[in-house]
Amino acid sequence: MKKHIVVIGGYGHVGAQICRSLGGKYPGRVYAAGRNLDHAERFSQETGGQVKPMRFNRDAPADWDWLKTTKLVIVCIDQENTELAEACLASGTDYIDITANGSFLAQLEQLND
């Protein structure tokens, strides 16, 4: 069953705010994901375990198994390709991207064509 919420860039400035808010409403189901697992683990401890740590490196070859249990992905980092969004679409996972990069958003729009 899909019940997790993964915030990519979840221990950064914006992502941490989102994680804290969602972690209070859905404790133990929200994951702060980023390249540095130590940072994610420290952030998890700061939330009293309401937010769980997860390693995700956009530049590494991806293993999308985690999407099987993920209901929603919120992206708080800049991306260079639509691979994550495409994986979310393929797995039936909801996707929110808060980027301000217009050209990237145009690439995302073309996924619906």
N, C-alpha and C positions, 0 to 999 in steps of 0.2 A: 504494500500500500504506500502511496506517495504522501508523505507527511512532513518532510523536511523543507526548510527554507535555507538556502545557501546565499550568503552575501559575499561576492567576490570583491576583494578589497575591504573586507569586513572589519579589519582592525585599524584602518586609516581614519582620517578625520570624519568624512561623511559616512562611510560604511559603519564605523563604530556607533554613531548616533542611531542609525537604522537598526543595527543589531541590538542595541540596548532597548530600544522601543519594542521591537518584535520579541526579544527575549523575555521581557516582562509579561507579554501576553501569551507566548508559546514557549515556556521554559523547557530547555532540553531538545527542542526541535529546530533551533536556529544555529547555523554554523557560520563562523567568521573565517573566511577562506582567503589565503594569500600565499605568496612564495615562501615566507619565513614562518615555519611551524612554531618556532620558539615565541615569536611575537603573538601568534594566534593563541598559543597556550597561556601566555601571560594575560592577554586580554580576557580569555575565558575565565581565568582565576579572578580577575577584577569584577566580573559579572556574577561571581559566586556560582559559576557553572551553569547559569541560565543560557549562556551562549557557549557552544562547543567549538573547539578549534578544528581547522581542516587545512591541509596543504593543497594549494592549487597554483600552478605556474603556467601562465598563458604561453610561455615560450618553450615549454617541454612537450614532448609527445603526450597526447591526452588519452586517458583511460576514462571513458564516460560511464562506467558502471554505477557511480554514485547517483546518476540521474534516475536510476530505477526507483529510488526511494525519495526523490526530490520533487516536491510540488511546485516550487517557485525558486527561480534564480534571479537575484538582483545584482547587477554589475555596476561597480563604483570605480572602475579603472578604465583607462583608455585601451582600446583594442586596435589591432592592425588588420584583423580579418574577421569573418563572420562564422568561423568554425564552431564556437560555443553556441551561438544563436541557432545555427543549423542543427547541432546535436540536441538542443532543447526542443526544437520543433519536431525532430524525428522521434523523440522519446515522450512527447506529450507533456513536457514540462513548461510551465508558464515562465516568461522571460521579461524582465524589466531592465532597461539600460538607461542610466541617468547621465550619459555622456553629453557634452555640449559640442561634440565634433559633428558638424553638419554633413560632411562627406561620408562619415561612417554611418550616420543615421540613414542617408540615402541608400547605402549598401544594404542595410537592414530592410528597408522598404521593398527592395527588389526581391527579397526572399518570398514575399507574398504573391509574386507574379506566377 
